[in-house]
Amino acid sequence: MQLNGFADRTAFVTGAAGGIGQAVVAKLRGAGAKVFATDTPEALAALNPQSDGTIWHALDVRDAEAVRNAVTEAEARLGPLALGVHAAGIVSNLSVLDTSPEEWARVMDINAGGTFKVTRAMGAAMVGRKCGAIVVVSSNAAGIPRMNMGAYAASKAAATMLTRCLGLELAAHGVRCNILAPGSTLTPMQTGMWADEHGAAKVIAGDLASHRTGIPLAKLATAEDVANAAMFLLSDEAGHVTMADLYVDGGATLRA
């Protein structure tokens, strides 16, 4: 199936220097979209962006004013915002008892608060034009308890429900809001949690002691797998899909 609805449309992407973010940017550009790609100054400093017309912009999603200004700049330089992908986020691997109030606040501020600030700004830009599509990259941890991921899972659950609520509010205005819930994906965020070269095999096999299922498809997702799902949700072919929560995890959550 050929996906449509990207040519000459303006797209705003957060977390664009990350594994999933980079894949999304590449696919949007390949489909003919004009892309305003954002990430933290540190992430952009480590990136060697291609000269493909993408505009790269430093952005801290915790800063509401900076987010609003970035959306305004994107529209001024590229035209009316039609597509938005919020992929910015961080992980935290601490038990609830070991999570300090400061760590809790940091994770919630970026993952949940950032989602609020970014999607609010995107929605405000789209609502008056009666069209637009927003995709938020959440996590399958938002829908199933995880050991040593309490703050992360809670922040992603908040981001997921916020996106669904926004989708309900904006539906009458023709703006669609959907969620991607990736599982273990072969990105630096994932590999950074591995203790040795057997990390992938352990994730695929699962671990009964930590009450974690394995991956029925017996492989990790790639960033391109997640980006492909994002492209579908953004496309005209998903024109009657909103408030959906699409799990891209190889069946790991055994979700009904």
C-alpha positions in Angstrom: 0.0 0.0 0.0 1.3 3.4 -1.0 1.0 5.9 1.9 -0.1 9.4 0.9 -0.5 12.8 2.5 3.1 13.9 3.0 4.2 15.7 -0.1 5.0 19.4 0.6 3.4 19.2 4.1 5.2 20.6 7.1 6.1 18.1 9.8 7.4 18.9 13.3 9.5 16.2 15.0 10.8 16.1 18.6 13.5 13.7 19.8 14.7 13.8 16.2 18.3 12.9 16.9 17.3 9.6 18.7 17.1 6.3 16.9 13.4 6.4 16.3 13.4 10.1 15.7 16.0 9.9 13.0 14.1 7.1 11.3 11.0 9.2 11.3 12.7 12.2 9.9 14.3 10.1 7.1 10.9 8.6 6.1 9.1 11.9 6.2 11.8 13.5 4.0 11.7 10.5 1.7 7.9 10.9 1.3 8.3 14.6 0.4 7.5 16.3 3.7 9.2 19.5 4.8 10.7 18.6 8.2 11.5 20.8 11.2 13.5 18.4 13.4 14.2 19.2 17.1 16.2 17.7 19.9 18.3 18.9 22.8 21.5 20.9 22.1 23.6 17.9 23.4 21.9 15.4 21.1 22.2 17.7 18.1 25.9 18.3 18.8 26.5 14.6 18.5 24.6 14.4 15.2 26.0 14.8 11.7 22.8 15.8 9.8 22.5 15.3 6.1 22.0 18.3 3.8 18.6 17.1 2.7 16.6 20.2 3.5 15.7 19.2 7.0 15.8 22.1 9.5 17.4 21.1 12.7 16.6 23.1 15.8 17.7 22.8 19.5 14.7 22.4 21.8 14.1 21.5 25.4 10.6 20.1 25.6 10.3 21.1 29.2 10.3 24.8 28.2 6.7 25.7 27.1 7.6 29.0 25.6 10.5 27.5 23.7 8.2 24.8 22.3 5.6 27.4 21.2 8.3 29.5 19.6 9.7 26.5 17.8 6.3 25.6 16.3 5.9 29.2 15.3 9.3 29.2 13.6 8.6 25.9 11.8 5.4 27.4 10.3 7.2 30.7 9.4 9.9 28.8 7.6 8.1 25.8 6.1 4.4 26.6 6.0 1.3 25.5 8.0 1.9 22.6 10.4 0.2 19.4 9.2 2.1 16.6 10.8 3.6 16.2 14.2 5.7 13.4 15.8 6.6 13.6 19.5 9.4 11.1 20.0 11.4 12.9 22.8 11.8 11.0 26.0 14.1 9.5 28.6 14.3 6.1 30.4 14.7 5.5 34.1 15.6 2.0 35.5 15.1 2.3 39.3 12.7 0.6 41.6 10.0 2.7 43.0 11.6 2.6 46.5 14.9 3.7 45.0 13.4 6.5 42.9 14.1 9.9 44.5 11.5 12.7 44.3 14.0 14.5 42.1 14.3 11.6 39.7 10.5 11.2 39.6 10.1 14.9 38.8 12.8 14.7 36.1 11.2 11.8 34.3 7.7 13.1 34.6 8.7 16.6 33.5 10.3 15.3 30.3 8.1 12.3 29.4 4.7 13.5 30.6 5.2 17.3 30.8 7.0 17.4 27.5 4.2 15.5 25.8 1.7 18.1 27.2 3.7 21.1 26.1 4.5 19.7 22.6 1.1 18.3 21.7 -0.6 21.4 23.1 1.5 23.6 20.8 1.0 21.3 17.8 -2.8 21.1 18.4 -3.1 24.8 18.7 -1.4 25.3 15.3 -3.6 22.7 13.6 -7.0 23.3 15.1 -7.9 26.4 13.2 -7.2 24.7 9.9 -9.5 21.8 10.5 -6.8 19.2 9.6 -3.6 17.6 11.0 -2.2 14.4 12.5 -0.2 14.0 15.6 1.7 10.8 16.7 3.1 10.5 20.2 5.8 7.8 20.8 4.9 6.3 24.1 5.9 2.8 25.3 4.3 -0.6 25.9 5.4 -0.1 29.5 2.5 2.3 29.7 0.1 -0.6 29.7 1.8 -3.3 31.7 3.7 -3.2 35.0 7.5 -3.4 34.8 10.1 -4.1 37.5 12.4 -1.1 38.1 10.6 1.1 35.6 7.9 2.7 37.8 8.6 6.4 37.0 9.1 5.6 33.3 6.0 3.5 33.0 3.9 6.1 34.9 5.2 8.9 32.8 4.4 7.0 29.6 0.9 6.1 30.8 0.3 9.8 31.5 1.5 10.7 28.0 -0.7 8.0 26.5 -3.9 9.1 28.2 -3.1 12.8 27.6 -2.8 12.1 23.8 -6.1 10.2 23.8 -7.8 13.1 25.6 -6.4 15.6 23.2 -7.5 13.4 20.3 -11.1 13.5 21.7 -11.0 17.2 22.1 -9.6 17.9 18.6 -11.6 15.2 16.7 -14.4 17.7 15.8 -11.7 20.0 14.3 -10.4 17.3 12.0 -7.1 16.8 13.9 -6.2 13.2 14.6 -4.0 12.2 17.6 -2.6 8.7 17.9 -0.1 6.8 20.1 2.7 4.4 19.2 3.7 2.0 22.0 7.0 0.4 21.0 8.5 -2.4 23.0 12.2 -3.2 23.1 13.7 -1.4 20.0 17.3 -1.6 18.8 18.3 2.0 19.7 21.0 3.4 21.9 18.4 3.9 24.7 17.8 0.1 24.6 21.4 -1.0 24.3 22.5 1.3 27.0 20.5 -0.8 29.5 22.4 -4.0 28.5 25.1 -5.4 30.8 26.9 -7.5 28.1 26.7 -8.8 24.5 23.8 -11.1 25.5 21.4 -8.3 26.1 19.3 -8.8 23.0 19.0 -12.5 23.6 17.9 -12.0 27.2 15.2 -9.4 26.2 13.9 -11.7 23.5 13.7 -14.7 25.8 12.1 -12.8 28.7 12.7 -13.3 32.4 10.3 -15.1 34.7 12.0 -13.8 37.8 11.2 -10.3 36.8 7.7 -11.2 35.5 8.7 -10.1 32.0 7.5 -11.9 29.0 9.7 -12.4 26.0 9.0 -11.3 22.4 6.9 -13.8 20.5 8.3 -12.7 17.1 11.7 -13.6 18.5 13.4 -10.3 17.4 13.8 -6.8 18.6 12.1 -4.0 16.7 14.2 -1.7 14.6 13.8 2.1 14.6 12.4 1.7 11.1 9.7 -0.7 12.3 8.4 2.1 14.6 8.9 4.8 12.0 6.8 2.8 9.5 4.0 2.6 12.0 4.2 6.3 12.6 4.0 7.0 8.9 0.8 4.9 8.6 -0.8 6.8 11.5 0.2 10.2 9.9 -1.0 9.2 6.4 -4.2 9.9 4.6 -4.8 6.1 4.6 -5.3 6.4 8.4 -7.7 9.2 8.0 -10.4 7.6 10.1 -8.0 6.5 12.9 -7.7 8.7 16.0 -7.1 8.0 19.7 -5.6 4.6 18.7 -2.8 3.0 20.8 -0.8 0.9 18.4 1.6 -1.5 20.1 4.8 -2.2 18.0 6.4 -4.8 20.3 6.4 -8.1 18.6 3.6 -9.3 20.8 5.6 -8.8 24.0 2.7 -7.5 26.1 0.3 -10.3 24.9 -2.2 -7.5 24.6 -5.8 -8.3 23.7 
